[in-house]
Amino acid sequence: MSTSSTTAPTAPDIPPHVRPPGRDFRSAFRDLSRGWGQRELWLQLGWQDIRQRYRRSVLGPIWITISMAVTAIALGILYSALFGLELATLLPHVLVGMIVWTFISGCISEGSEVFVSNSGLITHLPAPISIHVYRLVWRQTLFFGHNLIVYAVMLVFFPQPLRWTDLSAFLAFGLLVVNGMWVALLIGIISTRFRDLPPVTQSLVQLLFFLTPIVWMYDVLRDNPAVAERARWVELNPLFHFVELIRRPMLGQDQEWHTWFIVIGIALVGWALTLLVMRRYRSRVAYWV
């Protein structure tokens, strides 16, 4: 009498080309698309952030503008005396540089904590993680708009030779926003996993402020034969190109087109890297926070 052996059914082999759900590029693009589709939410949250921060203040977010203006004026007076430059030349340079730098540094510094600071929403609200980055960049855009009040006042006291072509500043700011998005996403995901990165990022931002021609003029150093060769090392700083991209048209200066190509190239490379990170680690953010 023969005994028949029964074997348990085995699960079918999973084809090697099939990735786990949520770990492909389509999921990353879907996250960005769904986040943009819920713009009513993050637009409202961005406004709420500003109202909450200055809830009992009389001037509200205008305090940011006043603080930035006082700092820019003080630095402009100081560095114009140190470098022997006309205040009418250096102060607009510093003022516009500070306006642009406030947006850039905000995207970097706050981007390093964008998911950690929204851990409650991430763990309890099933929503795309890109919503929090849209919210951050929108909030920084509102601050940028407030700071333009100082720019308008500056034009009254220090008129600039603006031309119709300088309207490209709007396109330049659009590129700034596009780059701010991928920077906040990339740093935010990595910082959520490695919690030592946010303080390092904030220290690095402070260092980059002095390495970027915000309160000093690159053209002055470039035209100085004694330091001209070493001054060109400044062009290796990507933040220099971001600042110059929008500062030159805002001051009515001739634009250097290679700056546009550099910023666009950085945006393409940055978004490619960010999508790679999102594809692999986007679904883990909720567990890391």
C-alpha atoms as one frame of an Amber mdcrd trajectory, in Angstrom:
protein
   0.000   0.000   0.000   1.551   3.246  -1.095   1.182   6.456   0.805   0.672
   9.660  -1.061   2.472  12.705   0.251   0.764  16.065   0.095   2.792  19.166
  -0.472   1.698  22.648   0.497   1.071  24.974  -2.415   3.910  27.359  -3.026
   3.466  31.018  -3.762   4.120  31.975  -7.335   7.480  33.495  -8.029   7.448
  37.267  -8.144   8.998  38.560 -11.330  12.236  40.392 -10.564  11.124  43.478
 -12.461   8.134  44.039 -10.175   8.906  46.498  -7.390   7.096  46.691  -4.060
   4.137  49.082  -4.068   5.115  52.677  -3.509   8.726  52.110  -4.518   8.692
  53.256  -8.132   8.901  56.560  -9.958   5.176  56.588 -10.649   4.497  56.724
  -6.924   6.908  59.633  -6.546   5.251  61.560  -9.373   1.826  60.645  -8.001
   2.810  62.083  -4.626   3.844  65.371  -6.226   0.704  65.456  -8.365  -1.651
  64.672  -5.493   0.097  67.226  -3.318  -0.377  69.898  -5.974  -4.001  68.858
  -6.375  -4.593  69.570  -2.688  -3.240  73.115  -2.973  -6.262  74.573  -1.199
  -5.049  72.753   1.908  -1.407  73.839   1.867  -2.253  77.362   0.729  -4.505
  77.705   3.759  -1.940  76.099   6.060   0.746  78.483   4.815  -1.414  81.491
   5.644  -2.261  79.923   8.992   1.442  79.512   9.813   2.017  83.240   9.402
  -1.096  84.223  11.346  -0.186  81.824  14.140   3.377  83.103  14.386   2.266
  86.743  14.675  -1.127  86.220  16.283  -0.747  88.847  19.037   1.557  91.160
  17.105   0.389  94.588  15.955   2.503  94.707  12.793   2.378  90.971  12.122
   4.733  89.667   9.420   5.863  93.229   8.712   8.280  92.632  11.594  10.192
  90.286   9.284  10.482  93.057   6.719  11.581  95.616   9.308  14.187  93.256
  10.755  15.569  92.418   7.332  15.640  96.092   6.294  17.486  97.198   9.441
  20.037  94.404   9.013  20.573  95.218   5.332  20.983  98.947   5.996  23.451
  98.339   8.829  25.519  95.911   6.752  25.351  98.208   3.734  26.710 101.161
   5.718  29.416  99.022   7.328  30.696  97.315   4.187  30.485 100.457   2.063
  32.876 102.081   4.526  35.154  99.017   4.638  35.381  98.617   0.856  35.293
 102.333   0.075  32.169 102.016  -2.088  29.318 104.434  -2.587  26.368 103.669
  -0.339  24.042 104.160  -3.313  25.887 101.311  -5.051  26.333  98.805  -2.248
  23.104  99.247  -0.289  20.751  98.146  -3.126  23.122  95.229  -3.766  22.958
  94.152  -0.121  19.232  94.779   0.231  18.174  92.706  -2.770  20.720  90.059
  -1.855  19.217  89.794   1.630  15.705  89.462   0.191  16.762  86.597  -2.064
  18.920  84.995   0.616  16.040  84.978   3.104  14.034  82.843   0.688  16.940
  80.494  -0.082  18.020  80.015   3.522  14.411  79.477   4.596  13.943  76.649
   2.096  17.184  75.001   3.213  16.951  75.476   6.991  13.239  74.817   7.386
  13.427  72.103   4.750  15.709  70.081   7.010  12.876  69.872   9.566   9.858
  69.999   7.282   8.710  66.449   8.045   9.828  66.270  11.668   7.958  69.474
  12.514   4.821  68.061  10.856   5.062  64.607  12.425   1.566  64.871  13.912
  -0.046  65.517  10.544   2.045  62.877   8.799   1.173  60.113  11.264  -2.538
  60.940  11.539  -3.404  62.391   8.136  -2.951  60.124   5.104  -1.708  62.696
   2.635   1.196  63.069   0.205   4.406  64.163   1.889   4.859  66.795  -0.802
   2.026  68.794   0.786   4.343  69.824   3.607   7.015  70.973   1.166   4.484
  72.927  -0.900   3.357  74.535   2.346   6.918  75.470   3.297   7.782  76.991
  -0.085   4.466  78.864  -0.167   5.194  80.307   3.276   8.641  81.433   2.143
   7.059  82.978  -0.954   4.751  85.021   1.265   7.742  86.236   3.266   9.475
  87.112   0.006   6.447  89.155  -1.025   6.471  91.026   2.285  10.150  91.838
   1.874   9.503  93.336  -1.560   8.012  96.299   0.299  11.561  97.245   1.281
  12.636  96.845  -2.341   9.894  99.242  -3.466  10.971 101.811  -0.862  14.586
 101.397  -1.954  13.653 102.241  -5.551  12.284 105.568  -4.329  15.533 106.610
  -2.632  17.950 104.745  -4.923  16.367 104.534  -8.409  17.680 101.734 -10.609
  17.902 101.686 -14.431  15.127  99.126 -14.840  14.081  97.979 -18.316  11.302
  95.832 -19.735  13.723  92.928 -20.034  14.158  93.014 -16.269  10.705  91.466
 -15.952  12.660  88.238 -16.321  13.027  88.520 -12.541   9.613  86.829 -12.305
  10.892  83.881 -14.332  14.043  83.847 -12.218  11.970  83.644  -9.054  10.013
  80.770 -10.594  13.283  78.891 -11.062  14.160  79.725  -7.475  10.889  78.156
  -6.309  11.463  75.037  -8.429  14.897  74.582  -6.883  13.609  75.342  -3.404
  11.112  72.506  -3.809  13.637  69.778  -4.537  16.069  71.076  -1.916  13.410
  70.964   0.814  12.210  67.522  -0.290  15.672  66.003  -0.492  17.059  67.479
   2.715  13.774  66.847   4.505  13.734  63.116   3.741  17.400  62.631   4.623
  17.121  64.722   7.801  14.120  62.705   8.935  16.304  59.606   8.888  19.434
  61.258  10.297  18.406  63.705  13.030  21.903  65.177  13.379  21.621  66.750
   9.944  19.322  69.745  10.761  21.776  71.514  13.120  24.591  70.801  10.665
  22.483  72.263   7.865  21.717  75.425   9.814  25.390  75.936  10.639  26.278
  75.395   6.989  23.706  77.981   5.904  25.287  80.557   8.205  28.704  79.798
   6.730  27.405  80.017   3.162  26.004  83.476   3.890  29.547  84.820   4.213
  30.865  82.757   1.284  28.141  84.079  -1.023  28.361  87.695  -2.273  25.417
  89.029  -0.312  27.079  91.868   1.607  30.134  92.112  -0.644  30.364  92.577
  -4.403  31.879  89.911  -6.599  32.396  92.360  -9.475  34.668  94.515  -7.313
  36.912  91.563  -6.483  36.874  90.270 -10.052  38.034  93.640 -11.374  40.855
  93.817  -8.839  44.002  92.380 -10.499  45.448  91.382  -7.123  42.635  88.939
  -6.317  40.903  88.458  -9.673  42.061  84.860 -10.152  41.094  83.768  -6.654
  37.809  85.672  -6.822  36.625  83.445  -9.661  36.416  80.570  -7.204  33.188
  82.216  -6.067  31.508  80.946  -9.226  31.857  77.400  -7.887  29.315  78.324
  -5.222  25.881  77.375  -6.648  24.108  79.808  -4.318  26.004  82.634  -5.990
  24.212  81.858  -9.252  20.816  81.627  -7.549  21.256  85.061  -6.001  22.643
  86.674  -9.152  19.877  85.179 -11.280  17.264  87.369  -9.634  19.340  90.227
  -8.202  20.679  91.449 -11.536  17.280  92.060 -13.175  15.938  93.581  -9.949
  18.788  96.113 -10.055  18.569  96.725 -13.797  21.941  95.112 -14.474  22.938
  93.147 -17.554  22.317  89.450 -17.093  24.899  86.753 -17.644  23.167  83.974
 -19.529  25.479  81.239 -18.333  23.906  81.789 -14.894  20.534  80.733 -16.312
  21.995  77.556 -17.773  23.731  76.715 -14.499  20.563  77.193 -12.436  18.459
  75.180 -14.897  21.099  72.439 -14.893  21.124  72.355 -11.092  17.323  72.084
 -11.114  17.377  69.117 -13.505  20.091  67.258 -11.600  18.535  68.103  -8.239
  15.080  66.884  -9.209  16.515  63.684 -10.697  18.302  62.944  -7.421  15.237
  63.885  -5.378  12.986  61.568  -7.386  15.445  58.725  -6.816  15.327  59.342
  -3.070  11.538  59.702  -3.104  11.147  56.452  -5.017  13.082  54.534  -2.402
  12.353  56.284   0.896   9.126  58.270   0.493   7.015  55.563   2.122   9.344
  55.384   5.136   8.991  59.009   6.186   5.867  58.238   8.239   7.827  55.636
  10.234  10.908  57.808  10.714   9.050  60.786  12.157
